[in-house]
């Protein structure tokens, strides 16, 4: 089957947005296109929202036929409609795989689109389970890990330890959680009380627990919630963002004494004269990819998920840079040799993870290399994209029996 597919030069269409935070989605899709091209597919890219011509380019590619599937990230391209108000992918009978990085509480209407040809896919299995349980738009949801990118994207990686700067990179934007709390206080009761209580109870838990906790808290006020209601999704979105920003600030405060280079925005109120940490400002996806191999460690926060890890950890493995992140079920199962560099969200645990890395950097790099070798065959980005092509060929299963 693969030989026949390659011989026929099946085509794949990538849909990009003309801008994203730090250009990360565009960077990831470009990399996906390179990997698909290496597998023998003819890859075409359309950038949506450019000033002129993207619709014409898209129509010309579609008219050429032979497209196995289209791929977009985080909803981009999933809700394009024809002039007669039909979903484009339904009208053209082309499977569109929406590879979403975010929880369905963000832009929920996209996750609820019912179409035989729209495949709701998720980077994190946790999010796919939520979509299947509470949306079930098409009777199927797909989870495909972002995966470990090819090492070749990092020039000269892995660098010997003596060629690195001995520091830890942390790419994360912050926000003032005090302002979020102030906004919550303007909410009507009982919503205000539910959000504050949920934020405290869920701080050390994953989004898989959000609905049950919100339902219990709401019921005490005589309010019954469903996981597919606009109110519940709004509450999840508010609490999710708040916890993530609060975790980021706690992590940053804990690592200020250590040699950590921080990239991002929203850290204006931090006193950078309290230790060895340094603020480097904003950097886009390409810059971060270039900088990463020169570091000893890569600090990151998993987005309240338990069944995968943030793509920064996957990228760190490929570059042989030690991932330093919060421990979860995936890391404990698949990356056990790196758990000494994992942490819980308390200052002592964070400090212990950093100090374990700095105390024996060469041993940490060797553990990282060993983990990469074990994990890469089953969790490579190339393998993930082959899984997506298989999902596209299974489009027939993507339909509910009853409307």
Order of alpha helices (4+ residues) and beta strands (2+ residues): alpha-beta-alpha-beta-alpha-beta-alpha-beta-alpha-beta-alpha-beta-beta-alpha-alpha-alpha-alpha-beta-beta-alpha-beta-alpha-beta-alpha-alpha-alpha-alpha
